[in-house]
Structures are given as structure tokens and as C-alpha cells.
Amino acid sequence: MAVNVHAQESKIGLINSQRVMRESAPAKAAETKIEQEFSKRQKELLDSSSRIKTLAEKLDKDSAVISESDRIRRQRELSDMDQDFQRKQRAFSEDLNLRRNEEIAIVVERANKAIKQIAEAEKYDIIFQDAAYFNPRIDVTEKVLKILNKK
């Protein structure tokens, strides 16, 4: 008795999400937006860091010729400035990461819509996200980029 089995071919695709986040117009626009949003605060932090470094160098240079009480006072001021700087730097990093995650979520949502559009239009059974190895013929990243870049 012979059994006739017809295996249905599955249509598989793959998306390189890192490439989408690096090359898509929405991802680039998000990065530019974040840079503009945070550039002023970043410059202020760099200026504070330079000011603290300059004052520390001046204190080191002057420590031999100033009174003990003046040296202690200046060390305390420097320590307070450094603590304030560290606090501002942590807040900056937290705010930057939060905004970056918000923008990434928007890009990912748009990319997922593009992937779904491709999957439905071209009858894909499954589209994987990233893989250690894949045959380039199943890569749909370029199609996703085209959709994202034309919007």
C-alpha cells in the first residue's frame, strides 16, 4: 500500500532588525531628534566636567601656598560640585535612555507593520527576526526598509 503525502512548502522570511534600526529613515530621524533634544544638556555636562577638572588642578597647584582652612573649604566645594555633577550625569543618562527607548518602540512598531504587510502580500508563513545564519534569499530586510523609507 502506497501512501501519497503532499508536504506543503512553507514560505519563510527573515528580517535583520539591527540593519533596520541602523538604516531606516524613521530610525535615523529618531536618532537626530534625540541628539537635538539632548545636545544642550550634554554640553552643560561637558562644561561642568571641565570646570571641576580646572578647579581641581588649581587646588593641587595652590595647595602649598594656601591656608589649611582655605584648602579644606575649596576641597569641600569641589566635592559638592562633583556630587552635583554625578547626580546630573545619572539623570541625563536615565532621561536619554528613556527617550531612546520611546523612539525605538515607535520605529519597531512601524517596522512590525511593514513586516506584516509584506507577510500578508507575499503569503509568508513566518518571518523570523535575526538569526546566526540564514540564506540571503529569505532576507526581507530590504523590502521592509523600502516601506519604512517611503513613508
C-alpha positions in Angstrom: 0.0 0.0 0.0 1.5 3.3 -1.0 0.7 6.5 0.9 0.7 9.7 -1.1 1.9 12.6 1.1 1.9 16.1 -0.2 4.0 18.3 2.1 3.1 21.9 1.8 6.1 24.2 1.3 6.3 26.8 3.9 7.4 30.3 2.9 9.9 31.6 5.4 11.5 35.1 5.6 14.0 36.8 7.9 14.5 40.4 9.0 17.8 41.9 10.2 16.4 44.2 12.9 19.8 45.8 13.6 20.0 46.8 9.9 16.5 48.3 10.1 17.4 50.3 13.2 20.7 51.5 11.6 19.5 52.2 8.0 15.8 53.1 8.1 14.7 56.7 7.7 12.5 56.6 10.8 15.4 55.3 12.9 17.8 57.9 11.6 15.2 60.7 12.2 14.7 59.4 15.8 18.4 59.5 16.4 18.7 63.0 15.1 15.7 64.1 17.1 17.3 62.7 20.3 20.6 64.3 19.6 19.0 67.7 19.2 16.9 67.2 22.3 19.8 66.3 24.5 22.8 68.2 23.0 22.3 71.3 25.3 22.3 69.2 28.4 25.3 67.2 27.2 27.3 70.4 26.5 26.4 71.6 30.0 27.7 68.4 31.5 30.9 68.6 29.5 31.4 72.3 30.6 30.8 71.2 34.3 33.3 68.4 34.0 35.9 70.8 32.6 35.2 73.4 35.3 35.6 70.8 38.0 38.8 69.5 36.5 40.2 73.0 36.2 39.3 73.8 39.8 40.9 70.5 41.0 44.1 71.3 39.1 44.2 74.8 40.5 43.6 73.4 44.1 46.5 71.0 43.6 48.8 73.8 42.3 47.7 76.2 45.1 47.6 73.7 48.0 51.2 74.5 49.1 50.6 78.3 49.3 47.0 78.5 50.8 45.9 78.1 54.4 44.7 74.8 55.7 41.2 76.1 56.2 41.1 77.6 52.7 42.3 74.3 51.3 39.6 72.3 53.2 36.9 74.8 52.1 37.9 74.5 48.5 38.1 70.7 48.7 34.5 70.7 50.2 33.3 73.0 47.4 34.9 70.7 44.8 33.4 67.6 46.4 29.9 69.2 46.4 30.4 70.3 42.7 31.5 66.7 41.8 28.5 65.2 43.6 26.1 67.5 41.8 27.8 66.7 38.5 27.5 62.9 39.2 23.8 63.4 40.0 23.1 65.4 36.8 25.1 62.9 34.8 23.0 60.0 36.1 19.7 61.9 35.5 21.0 62.7 31.9 21.7 59.1 31.2 18.4 57.9 32.6 16.5 60.5 30.6 18.5 59.8 27.4 17.8 56.0 27.7 14.1 56.6 28.4 13.8 58.8 25.3 15.8 56.4 23.2 13.6 53.5 24.2 10.5 55.5 23.4 11.8 56.3 19.9 12.9 52.8 19.3 9.5 51.5 20.3 7.9 53.8 17.6 10.3 52.5 15.0 9.8 48.9 16.0 6.0 49.3 15.8 6.3 50.8 12.2 8.7 48.0 11.2 6.3 45.4 12.5 3.5 46.9 10.5 5.8 46.8 7.4 6.7 43.1 8.1 3.1 42.2 8.5 2.2 44.0 5.2 5.0 42.0 3.4 3.9 38.7 5.0 0.3 39.1 4.0 1.0 40.5 0.5 3.6 37.8 -0.3 2.0 34.9 1.6 4.8 34.3 4.1 4.0 31.6 6.7 6.6 33.0 9.1 9.2 35.8 9.2 11.9 35.4 11.8 13.8 38.3 13.4 17.6 37.8 13.3 19.5 34.6 13.1 23.0 33.4 13.4 22.9 32.2 9.8 20.4 32.5 7.0 20.3 32.1 3.3 20.2 35.6 1.8 17.3 34.6 -0.5 14.9 34.6 2.5 16.0 38.0 3.7 13.2 40.5 3.6 15.1 43.4 5.3 15.4 45.4 2.1 11.7 45.2 1.5 11.0 46.4 5.0 13.5 49.3 4.5 11.8 50.3 1.3 8.4 50.5 3.0 9.8 52.4 6.0 11.8 54.8 3.9 8.9 55.8 1.6 6.6 56.9 4.4 
